[in-house]
Amino acid sequence: GVGPFEPIITQFSLHRMDADYGDEGDDSSSSRDRPIGRNDSSVGSHSLPPPTAPPPPPPPPPPHQDYLQHFEYLSDGSIGSLRELCIRLLLHLEENPSSSIIVYSSSEATQMAKLSERYPDMAPRLLAARDRLFDLERTIRSCVAHPEFRGRTSLKLVLPALVPQYAGHYESLAISDGAEAVMAFERMLDPSTGAKERQFLRDALLEYCSMDTMGLVELHRSLHGMLVNGKRDLP
């Protein structure tokens, strides 16, 4: 069962990079997967724009897109969908078990531990994946300062500061934060919601989650560039 106020994972987005920076185009066996994943849990609520709202502009095209793969899952609310989410997530994460999984916050580690308790048969695999997590927010908090952070390390502040092409993009999405995502998911599952609006909400949820993980790809790329080039100046 589920306890009161217990977060339930409803979707995941994962971008995987199949080459090291500077090695794009190298098909040798030295290329390594770099899964960059995030799962969203249910918290809070806000209203969404009506389904007739114009679609948001597409996110900035990532460089070397040929070497990125995107995997995603969104629950349909049916019984067993959480288990299906775990199976699909592990399937992608285990393609290269020696790679790091970049996340932004400790939420993913917490949720993986809880999932391992819920599904003992998958516990070893979930805990092995948890051990591969690398929390990029801890690096930002300890090593990077920028006036546009305003003393915080929220991805929505850090990303546009270090990757300027993302400035204002969250605000242009139909869903711009986790609270709105909760309300959108509830409306998507409501039997009274029409097919057109349900599809609109589904697309918006997938786009919002994908924006987070694609942002992590670009944030990681930006930080890597600073290290390689010895750059200390702000973007």
Buried (B, 14 or more C-beta within 10 A) or exposed (E): EEEEEEBBBBBBBBBBBBBBBEBBEEEEEEBBBBBBBBBBBBEEBBEBEEBEEEEBEEBBEBEBEEBBBBBBBBBEEEEEBBBEBBEBBBEBBEBBEEBBBBBBBEBBBEBBEBBBEBBEEBBEBBEBBBEBBBBBBEBBBEEBEEEEBEEEBEBBBBBBBBBEEBEEBBEEBBBBBBBBBBBBBBBBBEEEBEEEBBEBBBBBBBBBBBBBBBBBBBBBBBBEEBEEEEEEEEE
